[in-house]
Each structure stands twice: as structure tokens, then as C-alpha cells.
Amino acid sequence: MSETSARLLNLLSLLQTPREWPGSELAGRLRVTTRTIRRDIERLRDLGYPVHATMGAEGGYRLAAGTAMPPLLLDDEEAVAIAVGLRSTAGHTVDGVEEASVRALAKLEQVLPSRLRRRVGALGTATVPMPAGDGPTVDPAHLTTLAAAVANQERVRFTYRSGDGVGSKRLVEPHRLVAAGRRWYLVAYDEERADWRIFRVDRLSSPYPTGVRMTPRELPAEDAAAFVAERMQGMGPGCSAVVTVQAPAVEVCDRLGRAAAVVEPLGERSCRVRTRPDSLEWTAFRLAMLGSEFTVHEPPELAECLRRLGGRVLRAADGTVGPTGPTGPTDPTGPTRPTGPTGADGTAAGASPDTQEG
């Protein structure tokens, strides 16, 4: 490969990073003069790459969208990451993306070097996707529109349907998209409500960028994922529980999830657990599924809830009939889905339209 061709490929690889590159920085990266960079930019334009240039102290070059998609340059890790992501197809939560993912994956694997194809194939052989089941799906066009608005720091309008079915028009400053379990959330600053909000992407429709740029605001949380988790913790009725579990803290933390509980080691084989606010029934069910001995310290209602749950399990195992019929005594205990933050699939429940969500 000639020196000029190699330099053009390196220049194209830099321009494919979504940012504006000053000519002096490109020249420094490629160890050439700014005049050479200008000539190389013209060569790329002649090849059909839409390279835009802006003047001024903060100006530079950026690769824009054209009438056709130009070839992409990927390093080894990027190629493997894209191939694995296409295979997983985001857990089938994005509506209508499966077929497109298969087509894109076929094109990518056709040109992958053998060493990378083996890596992707090994990952595919070693993993089995869990059937997702029924659940809300997201329009991929909505995701791309919102993601572009986040990247461009541009305000967005859309119609939003809250958990109780009430629709409203929203004008927001998008901050980040967060994938939580099988749901996508948009973290944004709501202009009309003058406050930060989270929006379930499957509940919004007709999103479109306004063309108005914004100055990024400081999020009142460590990051967008933490912000969503904090808001979810306050949803619906529930209470925190404190228990001692006879198992290593790291194992308990992995089973419950960091978003569901705070785990403090007490020794090599025990730990103190404080759960996030949630329903008693769901907390009892999660603790029973840990597979370890545990002691309840508070609240006392959790201990009573566990007694009822234990009684139902024993009657089911013995095949005995409870006092109110073959299903045993009537009580509110069981693996029902709570109104709190997390469920069996790790997804978050809905929220009220004017407090936590939207």
C-alpha cells in the first residue's frame, strides 16, 4: 500500500469518530502539514466521502451523512463488539430489528478476518439467548432519533403516554438513553416542568429534533444509570428490610443485584443486607430464592409475610388442603409483581406521570 493510500485510510478512520477535527490536530496525528491534510480531504471528497469544513478558531473537519453509506473502518475490538451486538439484537426489545440485524451480521462476518471470525463464533457457541417473552418493544427509529439528539445536544419534542394512559406533549433536553432490563429509558430535562425526568421509550411517539441546540446541564446524580435507579426506588408503596444472610457478601450482591440492595460483609460467610424500598411480598420472595439461611431484623411485617409464604409452600409440598380450598388460605403473599423498582427480569415498573417517570 502506498504512503498516500495508507494516510488516507488513517485520515478516514479519524474522521469516522463523531467529532469535529481541527486541521492542525489531524496534521499532528498523521505527522504531515495542514496543507497535506487539505489535499487529502479533497481526495476523500472526490471518492464520495462528504467531509464538511467549518471556518473560525473552533472550526475543523467532520464526516457528514451523504446520499450513500461509505465503507466503515473498524479495529479488531470494534468489529467483534458489533458482531456480538448484532447477534444479541438487544434482547429482541427493539421492534422489527431482528431481520435487519441478521442482514448486517451476514455482511460483517463475510469480511471479518479468520482470527476475528473465530472469536465471534466462539462467543456465539458458548452463549444461549434467554427467550425474552412478551413485553414492550421499542421502535428502532425512536432510539436512533433520540440518540442523535443526545449526541448533537439538541432539544427534542415528542408525545408521551404516562402509566395511567394520559398523553401529553413534551419538549426536553435529552441527556442519555439507559437500557434497564428489557426497557429503554430517556433521561432528559423537561423544559415545561423545569425538572429532570425519565421517560420510557416504548411510551413515547413521534419524536423529532427541534434544531435548537442546548447547553448541557449537570445531572443531579453520579450518572444516568444511577439517576434512573434512584428514581425507581421511590416508586409505589414499599419498605426497606434489614436481614443477616449466611452467605458471602459478594455472592449475595450478585444474586440480588446492586440496584436492589446494599450488602455489608460481616465475615467470610455472612453479611448484612438492606433492601431498597419494595413490596413485602416481593422482598420475601427474593430472600427465599437466595438459597441461604437468613434472619429478619426489620420490619416485623416481613417475618409474618415469610411465615405465610412458608405455610403455602409446605402445604403445596404435602398436598394438603388449606381451610379456604385447594389453594390454601387466602393471603396476599405470592410471587406477584410489586410496584417497586425491580422484577424477576430486572426491569423497572411504571411510575406516576408527574413525580418519578415523565
DRENDO-1510 file (C-alpha; in Angstrom, 1 decimal, always signed):
<recs>
REC; n; res; u; v; w
REC; 1; MET; +0.0; +0.0; +0.0 .
REC; 2; SER; +1.4; +3.4; -0.9 .
REC; 3; GLU; +2.1; +6.0; +1.7 .
REC; 4; THR; -0.7; +8.3; +0.4 .
REC; 5; SER; -3.3; +5.5; +0.4 .
REC; 6; ALA; -2.3; +4.5; +4.0 .
REC; 7; ARG; -2.5; +8.1; +5.1 .
REC; 8; LEU; -6.0; +8.5; +3.5 .
REC; 9; LEU; -7.2; +5.4; +5.4 .
REC; 10; ASN; -5.9; +6.7; +8.7 .
REC; 11; LEU; -7.4; +10.1; +8.0 .
REC; 12; LEU; -10.8; +8.4; +7.2 .
REC; 13; SER; -10.6; +6.4; +10.4 .
REC; 14; LEU; -10.1; +9.5; +12.4 .
REC; 15; LEU; -13.0; +11.4; +10.7 .
REC; 16; GLN; -15.3; +8.5; +11.4 .
REC; 17; THR; -15.1; +9.4; +15.1 .
REC; 18; PRO; -18.2; +11.7; +15.6 .
REC; 19; ARG; -16.5; +15.0; +16.4 .
REC; 20; GLU; -15.0; +18.0; +14.6 .
REC; 21; TRP; -11.3; +17.7; +14.0 .
REC; 22; PRO; -9.2; +20.9; +13.7 .
REC; 23; GLY; -6.8; +20.7; +10.7 .
REC; 24; SER; -3.8; +21.2; +13.0 .
REC; 25; GLU; -4.8; +18.2; +15.2 .
REC; 26; LEU; -5.2; +16.0; +12.1 .
REC; 27; ALA; -1.9; +17.1; +10.8 .
REC; 28; GLY; -0.3; +16.3; +14.2 .
REC; 29; ARG; -1.9; +12.9; +14.4 .
REC; 30; LEU; -0.7; +12.0; +10.9 .
REC; 31; ARG; +2.6; +13.8; +11.1 .
REC; 32; VAL; +2.1; +15.9; +8.0 .
REC; 33; THR; +1.4; +19.6; +7.2 .
REC; 34; THR; -2.0; +21.2; +7.3 .
REC; 35; ARG; -1.6; +21.7; +3.5 .
REC; 36; THR; -1.3; +18.0; +3.0 .
REC; 37; ILE; -4.5; +17.5; +5.2 .
REC; 38; ARG; -6.4; +19.9; +2.9 .
REC; 39; ARG; -5.3; +17.9; -0.2 .
REC; 40; ASP; -6.2; +14.6; +1.4 .
REC; 41; ILE; -9.6; +16.0; +2.4 .
REC; 42; GLU; -10.2; +16.9; -1.3 .
REC; 43; ARG; -9.2; +13.3; -2.3 .
REC; 44; LEU; -11.7; +11.9; +0.1 .
REC; 45; ARG; -14.4; +14.2; -1.3 .
REC; 46; ASP; -13.5; +13.0; -4.8 .
REC; 47; LEU; -14.1; +9.4; -3.6 .
REC; 48; GLY; -17.6; +10.3; -2.4 .
REC; 49; TYR; -17.0; +10.9; +1.3 .
REC; 50; PRO; -19.0; +14.0; +2.4 .
REC; 51; VAL; -16.3; +15.8; +4.5 .
REC; 52; HIS; -17.7; +19.2; +5.8 .
REC; 53; ALA; -15.4; +22.0; +6.8 .
REC; 54; THR; -16.2; +24.9; +9.2 .
REC; 55; MET; -14.2; +28.1; +9.5 .
REC; 56; GLY; -13.0; +30.0; +12.5 .
REC; 57; ALA; -11.0; +29.3; +15.6 .
REC; 58; GLU; -13.2; +26.4; +16.6 .
REC; 59; GLY; -13.7; +25.1; +13.1 .
REC; 60; GLY; -12.4; +22.0; +11.5 .
REC; 61; TYR; -13.4; +18.9; +9.5 .
REC; 62; ARG; -16.1; +16.3; +10.2 .
REC; 63; LEU; -17.6; +13.4; +8.2 .
REC; 64; ALA; -21.3; +14.1; +7.5 .
REC; 65; ALA; -24.1; +11.9; +6.2 .
REC; 66; GLY; -24.2; +11.6; +2.4 .
REC; 67; THR; -26.5; +10.0; -0.2 .
REC; 68; ALA; -24.9; +6.6; +0.4 .
REC; 69; MET; -23.2; +5.0; +3.3 .
REC; 70; PRO; -19.4; +4.9; +2.8 .
REC; 71; PRO; -17.3; +1.9; +3.9 .
REC; 72; LEU; -16.5; +1.9; +7.7 .
REC; 73; LEU; -13.1; +1.3; +9.1 .
REC; 74; LEU; -13.2; -0.8; +12.3 .
REC; 75; ASP; -10.4; -2.0; +14.6 .
REC; 76; ASP; -10.5; -5.6; +15.9 .
REC; 77; GLU; -12.3; -4.9; +19.1 .
REC; 78; GLU; -14.9; -2.7; +17.4 .
REC; 79; ALA; -15.6; -5.4; +14.8 .
REC; 80; VAL; -16.1; -8.1; +17.4 .
REC; 81; ALA; -18.3; -5.8; +19.6 .
REC; 82; ILE; -20.6; -5.0; +16.6 .
REC; 83; ALA; -20.8; -8.7; +15.6 .
REC; 84; VAL; -21.7; -9.8; +19.1 .
REC; 85; GLY; -24.2; -6.9; +19.5 .
REC; 86; LEU; -25.9; -7.8; +16.2 .
REC; 87; ARG; -26.2; -11.4; +17.3 .
REC; 88; SER; -27.9; -10.5; +20.6 .
REC; 89; THR; -30.2; -8.0; +18.8 .
REC; 90; ALA; -30.7; -6.1; +22.1 .
REC; 91; GLY; -32.6; -9.0; +23.6 .
REC; 92; HIS; -35.3; -8.5; +20.9 .
REC; 93; THR; -36.7; -5.5; +22.7 .
REC; 94; VAL; -36.3; -3.3; +19.7 .
REC; 95; ASP; -39.3; -3.9; +17.4 .
REC; 96; GLY; -38.5; -5.0; +13.9 .
REC; 97; VAL; -34.7; -5.0; +14.2 .
REC; 98; GLU; -34.2; -8.8; +14.1 .
REC; 99; GLU; -34.2; -9.2; +10.3 .
REC; 100; ALA; -32.0; -6.1; +9.8 .
REC; 101; SER; -29.6; -7.4; +12.3 .
REC; 102; VAL; -29.3; -10.7; +10.5 .
REC; 103; ARG; -28.6; -9.0; +7.2 .
REC; 104; ALA; -26.0; -6.7; +8.8 .
REC; 105; LEU; -24.3; -9.6; +10.6 .
REC; 106; ALA; -24.1; -11.6; +7.4 .
REC; 107; LYS; -22.3; -8.7; +5.6 .
REC; 108; LEU; -19.9; -8.2; +8.6 .
REC; 109; GLU; -19.0; -11.8; +9.0 .
REC; 110; GLN; -18.3; -12.1; +5.3 .
REC; 111; VAL; -15.4; -9.7; +5.5 .
REC; 112; LEU; -14.2; -10.5; +9.0 .
REC; 113; PRO; -10.6; -11.9; +9.2 .
REC; 114; SER; -10.5; -15.5; +10.2 .
REC; 115; ARG; -9.0; -14.7; +13.6 .
REC; 116; LEU; -11.9; -12.4; +14.4 .
REC; 117; ARG; -14.5; -14.8; +12.9 .
REC; 118; ARG; -13.3; -17.5; +15.3 .
REC; 119; ARG; -13.7; -15.2; +18.3 .
REC; 120; VAL; -17.2; -14.2; +17.3 .
REC; 121; GLY; -18.1; -17.9; +16.6 .
REC; 122; ALA; -16.7; -19.0; +20.0 .
REC; 123; LEU; -18.9; -16.4; +21.8 .
REC; 124; GLY; -21.9; -17.5; +19.8 .
REC; 125; THR; -21.3; -21.2; +20.5 .
REC; 126; ALA; -20.8; -20.6; +24.2 .
REC; 127; THR; -23.9; -18.5; +24.8 .
REC; 128; VAL; -27.6; -19.2; +24.6 .
REC; 129; PRO; -30.1; -16.4; +24.5 .
REC; 130; MET; -32.9; -16.5; +27.1 .
REC; 131; PRO; -36.3; -16.3; +25.5 .
REC; 132; ALA; -37.5; -12.8; +26.2 .
REC; 133; GLY; -41.2; -13.5; +26.3 .
REC; 134; ASP; -43.8; -10.8; +25.9 .
REC; 135; GLY; -43.0; -7.3; +26.8 .
REC; 136; PRO; -42.9; -3.8; +25.5 .
REC; 137; THR; -40.9; -3.2; +22.3 .
REC; 138; VAL; -39.2; +0.0; +21.1 .
REC; 139; ASP; -39.2; +1.4; +17.6 .
REC; 140; PRO; -35.6; +1.5; +16.5 .
REC; 141; ALA; -36.2; +4.8; +14.7 .
REC; 142; HIS; -37.1; +6.4; +18.0 .
REC; 143; LEU; -33.9; +5.1; +19.5 .
REC; 144; THR; -31.8; +6.5; +16.7 .
REC; 145; THR; -33.6; +9.8; +16.7 .
REC; 146; LEU; -33.1; +10.2; +20.5 .
REC; 147; ALA; -29.5; +9.0; +20.4 .
REC; 148; ALA; -28.7; +11.6; +17.6 .
REC; 149; ALA; -30.3; +14.3; +19.7 .
REC; 150; VAL; -28.2; +13.4; +22.7 .
REC; 151; ALA; -25.0; +13.4; +20.6 .
REC; 152; ASN; -25.9; +16.7; +18.9 .
REC; 153; GLN; -27.0; +18.4; +22.1 .
REC; 154; GLU; -30.4; +19.2; +20.5 .
REC; 155; ARG; -33.8; +19.7; +22.1 .
REC; 156; VAL; -36.5; +17.1; +21.2 .
REC; 157; ARG; -40.3; +17.2; +21.1 .
REC; 158; PHE; -42.5; +14.1; +21.4 .
REC; 159; THR; -45.8; +12.8; +22.6 .
REC; 160; TYR; -45.7; +10.8; +25.8 .
REC; 161; ARG; -48.2; +8.4; +27.3 .
REC; 162; SER; -47.9; +8.1; +31.1 .
REC; 163; GLY; -48.5; +4.9; +33.1 .
REC; 164; ASP; -52.2; +5.8; +33.6 .
REC; 165; GLY; -52.7; +6.3; +29.9 .
REC; 166; VAL; -52.7; +10.2; +29.9 .
REC; 167; GLY; -51.0; +11.7; +26.8 .
REC; 168; SER; -49.0; +14.9; +26.8 .
REC; 169; LYS; -46.7; +16.9; +24.5 .
REC; 170; ARG; -43.1; +17.2; +25.8 .
REC; 171; LEU; -40.2; +19.5; +25.0 .
REC; 172; VAL; -37.0; +18.1; +26.6 .
REC; 173; GLU; -33.2; +18.4; +26.6 .
REC; 174; PRO; -32.1; +14.8; +26.2 .
REC; 175; HIS; -29.2; +13.7; +28.3 .
REC; 176; ARG; -28.7; +9.9; +27.9 .
REC; 177; LEU; -30.5; +6.7; +26.9 .
REC; 178; VAL; -30.5; +4.0; +29.6 .
REC; 179; ALA; -31.2; +0.3; +28.9 .
REC; 180; ALA; -32.6; -1.2; +32.1 .
REC; 181; GLY; -33.5; -4.9; +31.8 .
REC; 182; ARG; -35.9; -5.1; +28.9 .
REC; 183; ARG; -36.8; -1.5; +28.8 .
REC; 184; TRP; -35.2; +1.7; +27.5 .
REC; 185; TYR; -35.4; +5.0; +29.3 .
REC; 186; LEU; -34.6; +8.5; +28.2 .
REC; 187; VAL; -33.1; +10.8; +30.9 .
REC; 188; ALA; -33.9; +14.4; +30.0 .
REC; 189; TYR; -34.6; +17.8; +31.4 .
REC; 190; ASP; -38.3; +18.7; +30.9 .
REC; 191; GLU; -38.5; +22.3; +29.8 .
REC; 192; GLU; -42.1; +22.9; +30.9 .
REC; 193; ARG; -41.7; +21.2; +34.2 .
REC; 194; ALA; -38.3; +22.7; +34.9 .
REC; 195; ASP; -37.0; +19.4; +36.3 .
REC; 196; TRP; -35.3; +16.2; +35.4 .
REC; 197; ARG; -37.5; +13.3; +34.2 .
REC; 198; ILE; -37.2; +9.8; +32.9 .
REC; 199; PHE; -39.3; +8.6; +30.0 .
REC; 200; ARG; -40.0; +5.0; +28.9 .
REC; 201; VAL; -39.1; +5.0; +25.2 .
REC; 202; ASP; -41.8; +2.5; +24.4 .
REC; 203; ARG; -44.4; +5.0; +25.7 .
REC; 204; LEU; -43.3; +8.0; +23.5 .
REC; 205; SER; -44.2; +8.6; +19.9 .
REC; 206; SER; -43.3; +11.0; +17.1 .
REC; 207; PRO; -40.0; +12.2; +18.5 .
REC; 208; TYR; -38.3; +14.9; +16.3 .
REC; 209; PRO; -35.4; +17.2; +16.9 .
REC; 210; THR; -36.2; +20.9; +17.0 .
REC; 211; GLY; -32.9; +22.1; +15.6 .
REC; 212; VAL; -32.3; +24.2; +18.7 .
REC; 213; ARG; -29.0; +23.5; +20.4 .
REC; 214; MET; -28.7; +23.4; +24.1 .
REC; 215; THR; -26.0; +23.8; +26.7 .
REC; 216; PRO; -25.7; +20.5; +28.7 .
REC; 217; ARG; -27.0; +20.7; +32.2 .
REC; 218; GLU; -25.4; +19.0; +35.2 .
REC; 219; LEU; -27.3; +15.8; +36.1 .
REC; 220; PRO; -28.2; +15.6; +39.8 .
REC; 221; ALA; -26.7; +12.1; +40.1 .
REC; 222; GLU; -23.4; +10.3; +39.5 .
REC; 223; ASP; -24.6; +9.2; +36.0 .
REC; 224; ALA; -27.7; +8.5; +34.1 .
REC; 225; ALA; -28.0; +4.9; +35.2 .
REC; 226; ALA; -27.7; +5.9; +38.8 .
REC; 227; PHE; -30.4; +8.6; +38.3 .
REC; 228; VAL; -32.8; +6.0; +36.8 .
REC; 229; ALA; -32.2; +3.6; +39.7 .
REC; 230; GLU; -32.7; +6.3; +42.3 .
REC; 231; ARG; -36.0; +7.4; +40.8 .
REC; 232; MET; -37.2; +3.9; +40.5 .
REC; 233; GLN; -36.5; +3.2; +44.2 .
REC; 234; GLY; -39.2; +5.8; +45.2 .
REC; 235; MET; -42.0; +4.3; +43.1 .
REC; 236; GLY; -45.0; +2.9; +44.6 .
REC; 237; PRO; -45.7; +1.7; +48.2 .
REC; 238; GLY; -43.0; -0.4; +49.9 .
REC; 239; CYS; -40.4; -0.6; +52.7 .
REC; 240; SER; -36.8; -1.5; +53.3 .
REC; 241; ALA; -35.8; -4.7; +55.0 .
REC; 242; VAL; -32.7; -5.5; +57.1 .
REC; 243; VAL; -31.6; -9.1; +57.2 .
REC; 244; THR; -28.5; -11.1; +58.0 .
REC; 245; VAL; -27.7; -13.7; +55.4 .
REC; 246; GLN; -25.4; -16.7; +56.0 .
REC; 247; ALA; -23.5; -16.4; +52.7 .
REC; 248; PRO; -20.5; -14.4; +51.4 .
REC; 249; ALA; -21.4; -10.8; +50.6 .
REC; 250; VAL; -20.1; -11.0; +47.1 .
REC; 251; GLU; -22.4; -13.9; +46.3 .
REC; 252; VAL; -25.5; -12.2; +47.8 .
REC; 253; CYS; -24.7; -9.0; +46.0 .
REC; 254; ASP; -24.5; -10.9; +42.7 .
REC; 255; ARG; -27.8; -12.7; +43.3 .
REC; 256; LEU; -29.8; -9.6; +44.4 .
REC; 257; GLY; -28.2; -7.0; +42.2 .
REC; 258; ARG; -26.5; -3.8; +43.4 .
REC; 259; ALA; -29.6; -1.8; +42.4 .
REC; 260; ALA; -31.9; -3.9; +44.7 .
REC; 261; ALA; -29.9; -3.9; +47.9 .
REC; 262; VAL; -26.9; -2.7; +49.9 .
REC; 263; VAL; -24.8; -5.6; +51.1 .
REC; 264; GLU; -22.3; -5.2; +54.0 .
REC; 265; PRO; -19.9; -8.0; +54.8 .
REC; 266; LEU; -20.0; -9.3; +58.4 .
REC; 267; GLY; -17.5; -12.1; +58.0 .
REC; 268; GLU; -16.3; -14.5; +55.3 .
REC; 269; ARG; -19.6; -16.4; +55.3 .
REC; 270; SER; -22.2; -13.8; +56.4 .
REC; 271; CYS; -23.4; -10.3; +55.5 .
REC; 272; ARG; -26.0; -7.7; +56.4 .
REC; 273; VAL; -28.4; -6.8; +53.7 .
REC; 274; ARG; -30.6; -3.7; +53.5 .
REC; 275; THR; -33.0; -3.9; +50.6 .
REC; 276; ARG; -34.3; -1.0; +48.6 .
REC; 277; PRO; -37.9; +0.1; +49.2 .
REC; 278; ASP; -40.2; -2.6; +47.6 .
REC; 279; SER; -43.3; -4.6; +48.5 .
REC; 280; LEU; -43.2; -7.1; +51.4 .
REC; 281; GLU; -44.3; -9.9; +49.1 .
REC; 282; TRP; -41.6; -9.4; +46.5 .
REC; 283; THR; -38.9; -8.9; +49.2 .
REC; 284; ALA; -39.9; -12.1; +50.9 .
REC; 285; PHE; -39.8; -14.0; +47.6 .
REC; 286; ARG; -36.4; -12.6; +46.6 .
REC; 287; LEU; -34.9; -13.5; +50.0 .
REC; 288; ALA; -36.4; -17.0; +49.9 .
REC; 289; MET; -34.8; -17.5; +46.5 .
REC; 290; LEU; -31.3; -16.7; +47.7 .
REC; 291; GLY; -30.8; -20.4; +48.7 .
REC; 292; SER; -29.1; -19.4; +52.0 .
REC; 293; GLU; -30.2; -19.1; +55.6 .
REC; 294; PHE; -31.1; -15.6; +56.8 .
REC; 295; THR; -32.5; -13.8; +59.8 .
REC; 296; VAL; -35.0; -10.9; +59.6 .
REC; 297; HIS; -34.3; -7.9; +61.8 .
REC; 298; GLU; -36.9; -5.5; +60.4 .
REC; 299; PRO; -39.6; -4.9; +59.6 .
REC; 300; PRO; -41.7; -7.4; +61.7 .
REC; 301; GLU; -44.2; -7.5; +58.9 .
REC; 302; LEU; -41.7; -9.2; +56.7 .
REC; 303; ALA; -41.3; -12.1; +59.2 .
REC; 304; GLU; -45.1; -12.6; +59.2 .
REC; 305; CYS; -45.1; -12.4; +55.4 .
REC; 306; LEU; -42.4; -15.2; +55.3 .
REC; 307; ARG; -44.5; -17.3; +57.6 .
REC; 308; ARG; -47.5; -17.2; +55.3 .
REC; 309; LEU; -45.3; -17.9; +52.3 .
REC; 310; GLY; -43.6; -20.8; +54.1 .
REC; 311; GLY; -47.0; -22.2; +55.1 .
REC; 312; ARG; -48.2; -22.1; +51.5 .
REC; 313; VAL; -45.0; -23.8; +50.3 .
REC; 314; LEU; -45.3; -26.6; +52.9 .
REC; 315; ARG; -49.0; -27.2; +52.1 .
REC; 316; ALA; -48.1; -27.4; +48.4 .
REC; 317; ALA; -45.3; -29.9; +49.1 .
REC; 318; ASP; -47.5; -32.1; +51.4 .
REC; 319; GLY; -50.5; -32.0; +49.1 .
REC; 320; THR; -52.7; -30.8; +51.9 .
REC; 321; VAL; -55.8; -28.7; +51.5 .
REC; 322; GLY; -55.9; -25.3; +53.2 .
REC; 323; PRO; -59.0; -24.0; +55.1 .
REC; 324; THR; -60.3; -22.0; +52.2 .
REC; 325; GLY; -59.9; -24.5; +49.4 .
REC; 326; PRO; -57.3; -26.4; +47.4 .
REC; 327; THR; -55.1; -23.4; +47.0 .
REC; 328; GLY; -54.8; -22.9; +50.8 .
REC; 329; PRO; -55.8; -19.9; +52.9 .
REC; 330; THR; -56.3; -16.6; +51.3 .
REC; 331; ASP; -53.5; -14.1; +51.8 .
REC; 332; PRO; -51.7; -11.5; +49.8 .
REC; 333; THR; -48.4; -13.5; +49.7 .
REC; 334; GLY; -47.1; -14.9; +46.4 .
REC; 335; PRO; -44.7; -14.2; +43.6 .
REC; 336; THR; -46.9; -11.3; +42.3 .
REC; 337; ARG; -45.2; -8.4; +40.6 .
REC; 338; PRO; -44.6; -5.5; +43.0 .
REC; 339; THR; -44.9; -1.8; +42.3 .
REC; 340; GLY; -41.3; -1.3; +43.3 .
REC; 341; PRO; -38.2; -0.9; +41.2 .
REC; 342; THR; -37.2; -4.4; +40.1 .
REC; 343; GLY; -38.7; -7.7; +39.0 .
REC; 344; ALA; -37.7; -11.2; +38.0 .
REC; 345; ASP; -36.4; -10.0; +34.7 .
REC; 346; GLY; -34.6; -7.0; +36.2 .
REC; 347; THR; -37.0; -4.5; +34.6 .
REC; 348; ALA; -38.4; -1.4; +36.3 .
REC; 349; ALA; -42.1; -0.9; +36.9 .
REC; 350; GLY; -44.1; +2.1; +35.8 .
REC; 351; ALA; -44.3; +5.3; +37.6 .
REC; 352; SER; -46.6; +8.2; +38.2 .
REC; 353; PRO; -46.7; +10.7; +35.4 .
REC; 354; ASP; -45.7; +13.8; +37.4 .
REC; 355; THR; -43.3; +12.5; +40.0 .
REC; 356; GLN; -40.7; +9.9; +39.0 .
REC; 357; GLU; -41.3; +8.9; +35.4 .
REC; 358; GLY; -42.1; +11.5; +32.8 .
</recs>
